[in-house]
Amino acid sequence: MKAPTTILTAARGAAMTEYTVLVGLVALVSIGAFLALGAALVSSFESRRALILYPSP
């Protein structure tokens, strides 16, 4: 039988591992979304910039 402090430490380690995996997955999804939408966003910003800098008469 394990001591209570060992069980508590194991539970904390498991929770830390779960949070680390979760943060990693969120980071990967965020990077994927940025890469997928990045070109469209840049194009949108460039067209708006052109409208502001060079308005048509």
CORUR-V35059 format. One record per backbone hydrogen bond with DSSP energy under -1.0 kcal/mol. CO is the residue of the C=O (numbers start at 1). NH is the residue of the N-H. E is the energy in kcal/mol with one decimal. If there is no record, write none. Layout:
# CORUR-V35059
((CO,NH,E) (CO,NH,E))
This chain:
# CORUR-V35059
((3,7,-1.7) (4,8,-2.3) (5,9,-2.3) (6,10,-2.3) (7,11,-2.2) (8,12,-2.2) (9,13,-2.3) (10,14,-2.2) (11,15,-2.3) (12,16,-2.4) (13,17,-2.0) (14,18,-2.3) (15,19,-2.5) (16,20,-2.3) (17,21,-2.4) (18,22,-2.5) (19,23,-2.7) (20,24,-2.2) (21,25,-2.4) (22,26,-2.4) (23,27,-2.3) (24,28,-2.3) (25,29,-2.5) (26,30,-2.4) (27,31,-2.5) (28,32,-2.4) (29,33,-2.5) (30,34,-2.4) (31,35,-2.5) (32,36,-2.2) (33,37,-2.6) (34,38,-1.7) (37,41,-2.3) (38,42,-2.4) (39,43,-2.3) (40,44,-2.3) (41,45,-2.6) (42,46,-2.4) (43,47,-2.2) (44,48,-2.0) (45,49,-2.3) (46,50,-2.3) (47,51,-1.8) (48,52,-1.9) (49,53,-2.9) (50,54,-2.6))
